[in-house]
Amino acid sequence: MTKTIKLLEESIGWGALEPHRQPEFDGFDTRSVYVPMPDGVRLAVEVHLPRGLEPGRSLPALLFRTRYWREVEMVEGEPPVNPFVAFFTSFGYAIVRADVRGTGASFGTMRHEWQPKDTEDAYDLVDWIISQPWSNGKVGAYGISYPGTTAELLAETCHPAAKAIWATYFELDGYTDLALPGGVPCLFIDAWGQHTALLDQNVRLGEDSQPDLRFVGVKPVDEDKDRTLLKAAVAEHKNNVNAHILLGDVVYKDQTMTGTNVAVSQMAVYSRREKIERSSVPVDIWGSWMDANTPDTVIRHFTSFNNTGRAVINAWSHGGSQFCSPFKPAGSDLELSLENQLSEILRFMDAHFMDADTGIPEKTLYYYTMGEEKWKSTHVWPPQGCAMQRWYLKPGRGLSREMPDEQAASETYRVDYSATTGERNRWWTEMGGGPVVYDDRAEQDRKLLVFESEPLEEDMEITGYPVFNLQAASTHTDGAFFVYLEDVAPDGRVTYLTEGILRALHRKVSDKQPPYKVFGPYHSYEREDAQPLTPGEIATLPITLIPISVLVRKGHRLRLALAGADASAFVRLPAEGDPLITVSCGAEQPSWIDLPVIPRS
């Protein structure tokens, strides 16, 4: 290191407020080429090298593989400079950006996302990179969201040149994390599938869902002056099968996707765990408490994969561009700016590519506690001192540490299908990284079945996975069950904290070995474990909520709000009818939630 690192949280060693070394280069040069794969398919690749690179100087390379176009061509002028490219080339890295096969300007077809052929392509791209005269033989990968997954899958290649991976805001288990959380189809997938289908045909939509007239389309490679090659590549994309078609009829995790012989589970990152771990490539993985199920991805990766070098859970939007703590005003400045985030990534990359001592400890999870607005760190999960604290649903819609006095008691609820979490919730930030804003939930909660505690006598830190044990009956054999954990301030404002989702059909707790560490009852979501409800009969529905770290202040109340629908983000289940839900809240069949609480010192 050439200077002392200034950090956001000095006490735990997190958050570089400026680069730990001086940049070497000013600007970069770009060339765009086709790289042929062994089967003849040509991938469009953008190579960015530091401007003024002296002859004979060799560089490490960072590979970025995307299905969202490696680069665009504008009707007027040049596209904005990519901040990651500009930053890392200035510090002596080569950046290689590629359209995955079947997308952008690359040839080939995509039978499903993250197909095995993509991993083979990654291996061959690394071979091509290390054969270049500017390469020092070391290659890493980086990416956010979809490219975060492709970055992680570089490790699956076990290529000896692969040295480090920064993979962020992606899904370890696509079924539970985004496509069908709790087994309930998420509307995001249909919208995303249609969006990517248009991208594959060289059409980019604007915010009004109409073609964005600022763009000509994906950038052709340099040799393709008349776009003949681009047109030929796009023609091959017509045989792609996009996500909204692949997953349109999926109910079970072991079900094959439409038009394939591939099960949904085979597409997931966790299904490649053995090879990823065998590679021993260190992975720096980030997610957010407010971004879909990415905090669960981070924790499962941290606890289940032996090559997780560092893990980070923040309170930002998808991609890290917006600050989203619900206790801060919407639009608040990031406490670690995008430029600072790049400086933090440089610390990780330099440790593995430049053999630099950048002060990053091994196997550490950095996490942000909302409400307290403070960064913390742990080497284990759950953090030390964390213990489950049980709260019971009480007759009269109360929530208490005490077991109900009544032996048999219940509350009923007619599902309101107009209930919603709004258009800026944790699921829709995945579509472009928009802000996550849950307005005061008081009005929406009038449509739900609510259980509320007395004011807390002291501050309560909840860090981990709340687990809800719901005892309930329905007039239907299936349905969606949503549970929201909320904070009620003394002035009556209701703040969303986290949620859990379960389709009744998938309620069975499986005795199978989970493919990764789980922190609650394990549902396999497989066909043989399907268990429809018997109308009118009380059943156990164990729901693990999305993990959270939050400080609920003294004098505030805890609230559990139960729903049977979220019109903004999920498919209606059942498709017809108006189920009446009966929730047991007596001592004979108690419903309760276990909260992971860390005592305050």
C-alpha positions in Angstrom: 0.0 0.0 0.0 1.1 3.5 -0.8 -1.0 5.3 1.9 -3.2 4.7 4.9 -6.6 3.4 4.0 -9.4 5.7 5.2 -12.5 3.6 6.1 -16.2 4.3 6.8 -16.1 2.0 9.8 -12.5 2.0 11.1 -13.4 -0.2 14.1 -14.3 -3.1 11.8 -12.2 -2.3 8.8 -15.0 -1.8 6.3 -15.8 0.8 3.6 -12.9 2.4 1.7 -13.5 6.2 1.5 -10.8 6.6 -1.2 -8.5 4.2 -3.1 -5.7 2.7 -1.1 -3.2 3.6 -3.9 -2.9 6.2 -6.6 -4.2 5.6 -10.1 -1.6 4.9 -12.8 -3.5 5.7 -16.0 -5.8 8.4 -17.4 -8.4 7.1 -19.8 -8.7 3.8 -21.7 -8.8 2.5 -25.2 -11.4 0.1 -26.5 -11.7 -2.5 -29.3 -14.6 -4.8 -30.0 -14.0 -8.2 -31.6 -15.6 -11.6 -32.1 -14.0 -14.4 -30.2 -14.8 -17.9 -31.7 -15.7 -20.7 -29.4 -14.7 -24.3 -30.1 -18.1 -25.1 -31.6 -17.9 -22.2 -34.0 -20.2 -19.8 -32.1 -18.8 -16.3 -32.1 -19.1 -14.1 -28.9 -19.0 -10.4 -29.1 -16.3 -9.1 -26.7 -15.3 -5.5 -25.7 -11.6 -5.1 -24.5 -10.7 -2.0 -22.5 -7.0 -1.4 -21.8 -5.4 1.6 -20.0 -4.5 4.4 -22.3 -0.7 4.8 -22.6 0.0 1.2 -21.6 3.7 0.8 -22.3 4.9 -2.1 -24.5 5.7 -5.2 -22.6 3.5 -4.3 -19.6 1.2 -7.1 -18.7 -2.1 -6.7 -16.8 -4.6 -8.8 -14.8 -8.0 -8.9 -16.5 -11.5 -8.7 -15.1 -14.2 -10.5 -17.1 -17.8 -9.3 -17.2 -20.4 -11.5 -19.0 -23.9 -10.2 -19.5 -27.2 -10.8 -21.3 -28.0 -7.0 -21.1 -25.6 -6.0 -23.9 -21.9 -5.5 -23.2 -22.2 -2.0 -24.9 -24.8 0.1 -26.6 -24.8 2.3 -29.7 -26.5 5.6 -29.4 -28.4 7.5 -32.1 -26.4 10.6 -31.2 -23.0 10.7 -29.5 -21.3 8.1 -27.3 -22.9 6.2 -24.4 -21.9 7.3 -20.9 -18.5 6.1 -19.7 -18.8 2.9 -17.7 -17.6 3.9 -14.2 -16.3 0.4 -13.4 -14.3 0.4 -16.6 -12.9 3.9 -16.1 -12.0 3.2 -12.5 -10.3 -0.2 -12.9 -8.4 0.6 -16.1 -6.9 3.6 -14.3 -5.5 1.3 -11.7 -3.9 -1.1 -14.2 -6.6 -3.7 -14.9 -7.8 -4.8 -18.3 -11.6 -5.1 -18.5 -13.2 -7.6 -20.9 -16.9 -7.4 -21.4 -18.8 -10.1 -23.3 -22.4 -10.8 -24.5 -23.2 -14.3 -23.4 -24.2 -16.6 -26.3 -27.6 -16.0 -27.7 -27.7 -12.4 -26.6 -26.5 -8.9 -27.6 -24.2 -9.1 -30.6 -23.1 -12.7 -29.9 -24.2 -15.6 -32.0 -25.9 -18.7 -30.8 -29.1 -19.5 -28.9 -30.1 -19.6 -25.3 -32.2 -22.6 -24.3 -32.4 -21.3 -20.7 -30.5 -18.9 -18.5 -27.0 -19.9 -17.3 -27.0 -23.0 -19.5 -23.9 -25.3 -19.2 -22.6 -24.0 -22.5 -22.2 -20.6 -20.9 -19.7 -22.1 -18.4 -17.8 -23.7 -21.2 -17.7 -20.4 -22.9 -16.3 -18.7 -19.8 -13.5 -21.2 -19.7 -12.7 -20.6 -23.4 -12.9 -16.8 -22.9 -10.3 -17.0 -20.1 -8.1 -19.1 -22.5 -8.4 -16.3 -25.0 -7.7 -13.6 -22.5 -4.5 -15.2 -21.2 -3.3 -15.6 -24.8 -3.3 -11.9 -25.3 0.0 -10.0 -25.3 -1.1 -7.7 -22.6 -2.3 -10.5 -20.2 -0.3 -11.5 -17.1 -2.1 -14.8 -16.9 -4.5 -13.8 -14.1 -8.2 -13.4 -14.6 -11.1 -12.5 -12.3 -14.8 -11.8 -12.8 -17.2 -9.2 -11.6 -20.9 -8.5 -11.9 -24.2 -7.2 -10.4 -27.4 -9.2 -10.7 -27.4 -11.5 -13.8 -23.7 -10.7 -14.5 -23.2 -11.4 -10.8 -24.3 -14.9 -11.4 -22.1 -15.3 -14.5 -19.2 -14.0 -12.4 -19.8 -16.6 -9.7 -20.0 -19.3 -12.4 -16.5 -18.5 -13.5 -15.4 -20.5 -10.5 -17.4 -23.4 -11.8 -14.9 -23.6 -14.7 -12.0 -24.4 -12.2 -9.7 -22.6 -14.7 -6.3 -22.2 -13.1 -6.0 -18.6 -14.3 -9.2 -17.6 -12.3 -8.1 -15.7 -9.1 -10.9 -13.8 -7.6 -14.6 -13.0 -8.1 -16.8 -10.0 -7.1 -20.4 -11.3 -7.4 -23.3 -9.2 -6.1 -27.1 -8.9 -5.8 -27.8 -12.2 -7.4 -29.8 -15.3 -6.5 -28.2 -18.5 -5.2 -31.5 -20.4 -5.6 -33.5 -18.7 -8.4 -36.7 -20.6 -7.5 -37.0 -19.4 -3.9 -35.1 -16.2 -4.3 -37.0 -14.5 -7.1 -39.0 -16.6 -9.5 -41.3 -18.3 -6.9 -40.5 -17.1 -3.3 -42.2 -19.5 -1.0 -43.5 -21.2 -4.1 -45.6 -18.2 -5.2 -45.0 -17.0 -8.8 -43.4 -13.5 -8.8 -44.7 -11.1 -11.4 -41.2 -9.8 -11.9 -40.3 -12.9 -13.9 -42.9 -12.3 -16.5 -41.9 -8.7 -16.9 -38.2 -9.5 -16.9 -38.6 -12.4 -19.4 -40.5 -10.2 -21.8 -37.9 -7.4 -21.4 -35.0 -9.8 -22.1 -36.8 -11.3 -25.1 -36.9 -7.9 -26.7 -33.2 -7.2 -25.9 -32.4 -10.5 -27.7 -34.1 -9.0 -30.7 -32.1 -5.8 -30.4 -34.9 -3.7 -28.9 -34.4 -1.7 -25.7 -37.4 -0.4 -23.9 -37.6 2.9 -22.0 -39.4 3.6 -18.7 -42.7 4.0 -20.7 -42.4 0.4 -21.9 -41.9 1.6 -25.5 -38.7 1.3 -27.6 -36.1 3.8 -26.3 -35.4 5.9 -29.4 -32.1 7.1 -27.9 -30.5 3.7 -28.8 -29.7 2.3 -32.2 -29.2 -1.0 -30.4 -26.4 -3.2 -29.1 -23.0 -2.2 -30.4 -21.6 -4.2 -33.3 -18.0 -5.3 -33.2 -15.5 -3.1 -35.0 -15.2 -5.3 -38.1 -19.0 -5.2 -38.7 -19.2 -1.9 -40.4 -22.5 -2.6 -42.2 -24.0 -4.6 -39.3 -24.4 -7.7 -41.4 -22.9 -9.9 -38.7 -25.1 -8.3 -36.0 -28.2 -9.0 -38.1 -27.1 -12.6 -38.5 -26.5 -13.0 -34.8 -29.9 -11.5 -33.8 -31.6 -13.8 -36.3 -30.1 -16.8 -34.3 -31.6 -15.3 -31.1 -35.1 -16.0 -32.4 -34.6 -19.6 -31.2 -34.1 -18.4 -27.6 -36.5 -19.6 -24.9 -37.0 -16.8 -22.4 -37.7 -16.9 -18.7 -41.4 -16.0 -18.8 -42.0 -19.0 -21.1 -39.6 -21.4 -19.3 -41.1 -20.7 -15.9 -44.7 -19.9 -16.9 -46.2 -23.2 -15.7 -43.6 -24.1 -13.0 -45.0 -25.2 -9.6 -42.3 -27.5 -8.3 -38.5 -27.1 -8.1 -37.9 -30.5 -9.6 -40.3 -29.8 -12.5 -38.7 -29.5 -16.0 -39.0 -26.1 -17.6 -41.2 -25.6 -20.7 -39.6 -26.9 -23.8 -36.6 -28.4 -22.0 -35.6 -31.5 -20.1 -33.9 -29.3 -17.5 -35.4 -28.9 -14.0 -35.5 -25.5 -12.4 -33.1 -26.6 -9.7 -30.5 -27.5 -12.3 -30.3 -23.8 -13.4 -29.5 -22.6 -9.9 -26.0 -21.6 -8.7 -26.2 -23.9 -5.7 -26.4 -26.9 -8.1 -22.8 -26.1 -9.2 -21.5 -25.8 -5.6 -19.1 -28.8 -5.8 -17.2 -27.3 -8.7 -17.3 -23.8 -7.4 -15.8 -24.9 -4.1 -13.2 -27.2 -5.9 -11.9 -24.1 -7.7 -10.9 -22.4 -4.4 -11.4 -19.1 -6.1 -12.2 -16.5 -3.4 -15.6 -14.8 -3.8 -16.6 -11.4 -2.5 -20.4 -11.4 -2.3 -22.7 -8.5 -1.6 -26.5 -8.2 -1.1 -29.0 -6.0 0.6 -31.6 -6.4 3.4 -34.1 -4.6 1.1 -33.3 -6.3 -2.3 -35.5 -9.3 -3.0 -33.9 -12.3 -1.3 -30.3 -11.3 -1.8 -29.5 -11.1 1.9 -30.4 -14.8 2.1 -28.1 -15.5 -0.8 -25.2 -13.8 1.0 -25.7 -15.6 4.3 -26.2 -19.0 2.6 -23.1 -18.5 0.5 -21.1 -17.3 3.6 -22.2 -20.3 5.7 -22.3 -23.0 3.0 -19.5 -22.3 0.5 -15.9 -22.7 1.6 -14.5 -20.2 -0.8 -16.5 -17.1 0.4 -13.8 -14.6 1.1 -15.9 -11.7 2.3 -19.6 -11.0 2.5 -21.5 -7.8 2.7 -25.2 -7.0 3.4 -26.1 -3.4 3.1 -29.3 -1.4 3.1 -29.2 -0.3 -0.6 -31.3 -0.9 -3.7 -30.5 -3.6 -6.3 -27.0 -2.7 -7.5 -26.2 -0.4 -4.7 -27.2 2.9 -6.2 -29.9 4.0 -3.7 -29.9 4.1 0.1 -33.0 2.2 1.3 -33.1 2.0 5.1 -36.8 2.5 6.0 -35.8 4.7 8.9 -34.1 7.2 6.6 -35.9 9.7 4.3 -36.3 8.3 0.7 -33.5 9.6 -1.4 -31.0 9.9 1.4 -27.4 9.9 0.3 -25.5 6.6 0.3 -23.2 6.4 3.3 -20.7 4.7 0.9 -20.9 6.4 -2.5 -20.6 4.5 -5.7 -17.1 5.8 -6.1 -16.3 4.6 -2.6 -17.8 1.2 -3.4 -15.4 0.9 -6.3 -12.5 1.8 -3.9 -13.7 -1.0 -1.6 -13.8 -3.5 -4.5 -10.3 -2.4 -5.5 -9.2 -3.5 -2.0 -10.5 -7.0 -2.6 -9.1 -7.3 -6.1 -5.7 -5.9 -5.3 -5.4 -8.4 -2.4 -5.6 -11.3 -4.9 -4.1 -9.8 -8.1 -1.5 -7.4 -6.8 -0.5 -9.4 -3.7 -1.2 -6.3 -1.7 -2.0 -6.2 2.0 -5.2 -4.2 1.9 -6.4 -5.1 5.4 -9.3 -7.3 4.5 -9.7 -10.2 7.0 -10.6 -13.6 5.7 -14.1 -15.0 6.2 -15.9 -11.9 7.5 -19.5 -10.8 7.0 -20.1 -7.1 7.2 -23.7 -6.1 7.8 -25.7 -2.9 8.3 -28.3 -2.6 11.1 -31.1 -0.4 10.0 -32.7 1.8 12.6 -29.4 2.0 14.4 -27.8 2.9 11.1 -24.6 1.2 12.0 -22.2 -1.2 10.3 -21.1 -4.4 12.1 -19.1 -7.5 11.4 -19.1 -11.1 12.3 -17.0 -14.2 11.5 -19.9 -16.6 12.2 -23.6 -16.7 11.5 -25.8 -16.3 13.5 -23.7 -13.5 15.1 -22.6 -14.3 18.6 -25.1 -13.7 21.3 -28.1 -14.0 19.0 -31.0 -16.1 20.5 -34.5 -16.8 19.4 -37.3 -14.9 21.3 -40.8 -16.3 21.0 -43.9 -14.1 20.6 -47.4 -15.5 20.5 -50.4 -14.4 18.6 -53.1 -13.7 21.1 -56.9 -13.5 20.9 -58.0 -10.0 20.3 -55.1 -9.6 17.8 -52.4 -9.1 20.3 -48.7 -10.2 20.2 -47.1 -11.2 23.4 -44.2 -13.1 25.0 -46.8 -15.0 27.1 -48.7 -18.1 26.0 -52.4 -17.4 25.4 -54.6 -18.0 28.4 -57.5 -19.4 26.3 -57.1 -23.0 25.2 -59.1 -22.6 21.9 -59.2 -19.2 20.2 -59.1 -18.0 16.7 -59.2 -14.9 14.4 -60.7 -15.0 10.9 -59.7 -13.1 7.8 -61.3 -12.9 4.3 -58.4 -12.5 1.8 -58.4 -9.1 0.2 -56.8 -9.4 -3.2 -56.3 -5.6 -3.5 -53.7 -5.7 -0.8 -50.3 -4.5 -2.1 -46.8 -3.5 -1.0 -46.6 -0.9 -3.7 -44.7 -0.5 -6.9 -41.3 0.3 -5.3 -41.0 -2.8 -3.2 -38.0 -5.2 -2.7 -39.0 -7.3 -5.7 -39.3 -4.6 -8.3 -35.9 -3.0 -7.5 -34.5 -6.0 -9.3 -35.8 -4.4 -12.5 -33.1 -1.7 -13.0 -32.1 -0.9 -9.4 -34.8 1.6 -8.5 -35.3 2.8 -5.0 -37.0 0.6 -2.4 -39.7 2.6 -0.7 -42.5 1.2 1.5 -44.9 4.0 2.4 -46.6 4.1 5.8 -48.2 0.7 6.0 -51.1 1.7 8.2 -53.6 2.1 5.4 -52.7 -1.2 3.7 -52.7 -3.0 7.0 -56.4 -2.3 7.3 -56.8 -4.9 4.5 -54.8 -7.4 6.5 -55.1 -9.5 9.7 -52.9 -7.7 12.2 -51.4 -8.7 15.5 -49.6 -6.1 17.6 -47.5 -6.0 20.7 -47.5 -3.5 23.6 -44.9 -0.8 23.4 -41.4 -2.3 23.9 -39.8 -1.6 27.3 -36.3 -1.4 25.8 -34.6 -1.3 22.4 -34.7 -4.6 20.5 -32.1 -5.6 17.8 -33.5 -8.2 15.5 -30.7 -9.8 13.4 -31.3 -12.9 11.4 -34.2 -15.0 10.2 -37.6 -14.6 12.0 -39.5 -17.9 11.8 -43.3 -17.8 11.9 -45.2 -20.9 12.9 -48.7 -20.3 11.6 -51.6 -22.6 12.6 -54.4 -21.8 10.2 -57.3 -23.3 8.2 -58.7 -22.2 4.8 -61.8 -22.7 2.9 -59.6 -23.7 -0.1 -57.0 -26.4 -0.7 -54.3 -23.9 -1.7 -53.4 -20.3 -1.4 -50.6 -17.8 -0.8 -49.7 -16.8 2.8 -47.8 -13.5 3.3 -46.5 -12.3 6.7 -45.0 -8.9 7.2 -42.9 -7.9 10.2 -43.4 -4.2 11.0 -42.5 -1.4 13.4 -45.2 0.8 14.8 -44.0 4.1 16.0 -45.6 6.0 18.9 -47.2 8.4 16.4 -48.8 5.5 14.6 -46.6 5.3 11.5 -46.1 1.7 10.4 -42.7 0.8 8.9 -42.1 -2.4 6.8 -39.2 -4.4 8.0 -39.3 -7.8 6.2 -41.6 -10.4 5.0 -42.1 -14.2 4.5 -44.1 -16.0 1.8 -45.4 -19.6 1.6 -47.7 -21.3 -0.8 -49.9 -23.7 1.2 -49.2 -26.5 -1.3 -45.5 -26.4 -0.2 -46.0 -26.3 3.5 -44.5 -29.7 4.3 -41.3 -29.6 6.3 -38.9 -31.9 4.4 -36.5 -34.3 6.1 -34.2 -34.2 3.1 -30.7 -32.7 3.3 -30.9 -29.1 2.1 -28.4 -28.2 -0.7 -27.2 -25.3 1.4 -27.4 -24.1 5.0 -30.9 -23.1 6.0 -32.0 -21.1 9.1 -35.6 -22.3 9.5 -37.9 -25.1 8.5 -36.8 -26.6 5.1 -39.3 -26.8 2.3 -38.1 -28.8 -0.7 -40.8 -27.4 -3.1 -40.6 -30.8 -4.9 -43.6 -32.6 -6.3 -43.5 -35.6 -3.9 -43.7 -33.2 -1.0 -46.8 -31.4 -2.2 -49.4 -31.2 0.6 -52.8 -29.5 -0.3 -54.8 -28.1 2.6 -58.0 -29.9 3.7 -60.6 -27.2 3.8 -61.7 -26.2 7.3 -58.8 -28.2 8.9 -56.1 -26.4 10.9 -52.7 -27.0 9.4 -49.1 -25.9 10.3 -47.6 -23.5 7.9 -43.9 -22.8 8.9 -42.7 -19.6 7.2 -39.1 -18.4 7.4 -39.0 -14.6 6.8 -36.3 -12.9 4.7 -33.4 -12.1 7.1 -33.1 -8.7 8.5 -30.9 -6.6 10.8 -32.9 -3.8 12.5 -33.1 -1.9 15.7 -36.7 -1.5 17.0 -36.7 1.4 19.5 -38.1 1.5 23.0 -41.7 2.6 23.0 -42.4 1.2 19.5 -44.6 -1.8 18.9 -44.0 -5.0 16.9 -46.6 -5.9 14.4 -47.3 -9.0 12.4 -49.6 -8.4 9.4 -51.0 -11.5 7.6 -52.2 -11.4 4.0 -53.3 -13.8 1.2 -52.1 -11.6 -1.7 -49.7 -8.9 -2.8 -51.3 -7.5 -6.0 -48.2 -5.5 -6.9 -45.7 -8.4 -7.0 -47.3 -11.9 -7.0 -49.7 -14.0 -8.9 -53.1 -14.5 -7.3 -53.6 -17.8 -5.5 -56.0 -19.5 -5.8 -56.9 -18.0 -9.2 -60.6 -17.9 -8.2 -62.6 -17.6 -5.0 -62.3 -15.6 -1.8 -60.7 -17.8 0.8 -61.7 -17.3 4.5 -58.6 -17.9 6.7 -59.0 -19.0 10.3 -55.9 -18.4 12.4 -55.5 -20.3 15.6 -54.2 -18.2 18.5 -55.1 -20.3 21.6 -52.9 -22.4 23.8 -54.0 -25.8 22.2 -52.7 -24.8 18.7 -50.7 -21.6 19.2 -49.3 -19.5 16.4 -46.1 -17.8 17.1 -43.0 -16.1 15.7 -39.5 -16.6 16.8 -37.4 -13.4 16.5 -33.6 -13.6 16.4 -32.6 -11.1 19.1 -29.2 -9.8 20.0 -29.2 -8.4 23.6 -28.2 -4.7 23.9 -25.2 -4.0 26.0 
